[in-house]
């Protein structure tokens, strides 16, 4: 449960946010929601897959691990990758809809919230801090990107470009890993599209993220290597 409230400089002028990574701060998660415009940054480290959350609705995800509750990029207080997904970066903030439009909210029950440690949100003599300005930009990018994902996915479905897959592996120590219920971009169908379909996808800016998602599947091998090292012996 979250205790999300509208952020303001009167009630929250002394709030700080701890930016250290760690399981205690909710970072030990298997996946992070993402959107097409982020695929370029993600594909070099994380497999990009799709989770079905409705009859015709899919959410793109960056996979961080191969089991629930395990983030293979989390090494104590360190994130072992050059790029951290925006859905992780934005914690403990979120966008909430108000009468004036989307506004920054903060989860007051988050373990990242502090009065003594971390980054200040507001300057002592007024105005927002550089940290909050950066987070606000992260939230805007994430909000707009996630909103655009629905139309992106609809175009993929119209060309039958998503296929379910099952990932199974057994580690050297006998630990078994199985992922099911996820979808990936069907590379052969993508390559077989006719000119009209390719033109439509190009016009919407879909081709680059599609090929980034295809390329990212190679990262399953690296995820498995990380899992092997973590559970060695």
Residue pairs with C-beta under 8 A, 6 or more apart in sequence:
1 109
2 94
2 107
2 109
2 110
3 107
3 108
3 109
4 94
4 96
4 105
4 106
4 107
4 108
5 11
5 105
5 106
5 108
6 96
6 98
6 103
6 104
6 105
7 93
7 103
7 104
7 105
7 106
7 121
9 121
9 122
9 126
9 128
12 106
12 121
12 122
13 121
13 122
14 115
15 106
15 113
15 114
15 115
15 120
15 121
15 122
16 113
16 114
16 115
16 116
16 117
16 118
16 119
16 120
16 121
17 92
17 112
17 113
17 114
17 118
17 119
17 121
17 131
18 25
18 111
18 112
18 113
18 114
18 117
18 118
19 112
19 118
19 119
19 131
20 77
21 27
21 74
21 77
21 78
21 79
22 74
22 76
22 77
23 71
23 74
24 111
25 91
25 110
25 111
25 112
26 91
26 110
26 111
26 112
27 71
27 74
27 79
27 88
28 69
28 70
28 71
28 74
29 64
29 65
29 69
29 71
29 88
30 63
30 64
30 65
30 66
30 67
30 68
30 69
30 70
30 71
31 49
31 51
31 61
31 62
31 63
31 64
31 65
32 61
32 62
32 64
32 85
32 87
32 88
33 59
33 60
33 61
33 87
33 146
34 42
34 48
34 60
34 61
34 62
34 85
34 86
34 87
34 145
35 60
35 142
35 145
35 146
35 148
35 149
35 152
36 60
36 145
36 148
36 149
36 152
36 205
36 206
36 209
37 141
37 145
37 148
37 209
38 62
38 85
38 86
38 145
39 48
39 60
39 208
39 209
39 212
39 213
39 216
40 208
40 209
40 212
41 83
42 48
42 62
42 83
42 85
42 212
42 216
43 212
43 213
43 215
43 216
43 219
44 83
44 219
45 73
45 81
45 82
45 83
45 219
45 222
46 62
46 63
46 64
46 81
46 85
46 216
46 219
47 62
47 63
47 216
47 217
47 219
47 220
47 223
48 60
48 61
48 62
48 63
48 212
48 213
48 216
48 217
49 60
49 61
49 63
49 182
49 183
49 184
50 58
50 59
50 60
50 61
50 153
50 162
50 182
50 183
50 184
51 58
51 59
51 61
51 181
51 182
51 183
52 58
52 181
52 183
53 59
56 154
56 157
57 150
57 153
58 153
58 156
58 157
58 162
58 183
59 149
60 149
60 153
60 213
61 182
62 85
62 87
63 219
63 220
63 223
64 71
64 72
64 73
64 74
64 85
65 71
65 72
65 73
65 223
65 227
66 72
66 167
66 169
66 177
66 179
66 223
66 224
66 227
67 177
67 227
70 227
72 223
72 226
72 227
72 230
73 79
73 80
73 81
73 226
74 80
79 88
86 138
86 141
86 142
86 145
87 142
89 135
89 138
90 135
90 138
90 139
90 142
91 107
91 110
91 112
92 106
92 107
92 110
92 112
92 113
93 104
93 105
93 106
93 107
93 135
93 139
94 104
94 105
94 106
94 107
94 139
95 102
95 103
95 104
95 105
95 139
95 140
95 142
95 143
96 102
96 103
96 104
96 105
97 103
102 143
104 132
104 135
104 136
104 139
106 113
107 113
112 118
119 129
119 131
120 129
120 131
121 128
121 129
121 131
121 132
122 128
122 129
122 132
123 129
128 136
151 204
152 204
152 206
152 209
153 162
155 200
155 201
155 204
155 206
156 162
156 185
156 206
156 210
159 189
159 193
159 197
159 201
160 186
160 189
161 185
161 186
161 189
161 190
161 210
162 183
162 184
162 185
162 186
163 183
163 184
163 185
163 186
163 189
164 180
164 181
164 182
164 183
165 182
165 183
165 184
166 178
166 179
166 180
167 177
167 178
167 179
167 180
167 182
167 220
168 176
168 177
168 178
168 179
169 176
169 177
169 224
170 176
170 177
171 177
171 227
171 228
171 231
172 228
172 232
173 231
173 232
173 233
175 231
177 224
177 227
184 213
184 217
185 210
185 213
185 214
187 214
190 210
190 211
190 214
193 201
198 207
201 207
201 210
